[in-house]
């Protein structure tokens, strides 16, 4: 027993050192991968809060209408022009309110459509229905072709 070769056990610390080094490299690689994944995720998938509105920041249709009329009256039309809200409706899946407004002056009365974000921060004086606009252009092109053939 005293003559046993104890060098057999000496080889195992080298194997343990290699395993520890390998596990260390894997752990560092895993941490780097997680950091890169979080960074990419932050840019590719921004928080849902930035695309929508929090419940506390959404105006009621009535408040949005009052805000729009106040803004139009004070900043968008000349003094003496009357602005009256006809109605406010929510635009489905758009975070917008659509408003019909009467604008009256000495020249007459005109009805206009405006849009406001539900948080009341942006007011759009009008909107373009893209499908309707494209159809109008196509009709004009067809009429023009018919005129050139005649």
Secondary structure, 3 states (H helix, E strand, C coil): CCCCCCHHHHHHHHHHHHHHHHHHHHHHHHHHHHHHHHHHHHHHCCCHHHHCCCHHHCCCHHHHHHHHHHHHHHHHCCCCCEEEEEEEEEECCCCEEEEEEEEEECCEEEEEEEEEECCCCCEECCCCCHHHHHHHHHHHHHHHHHHHHC
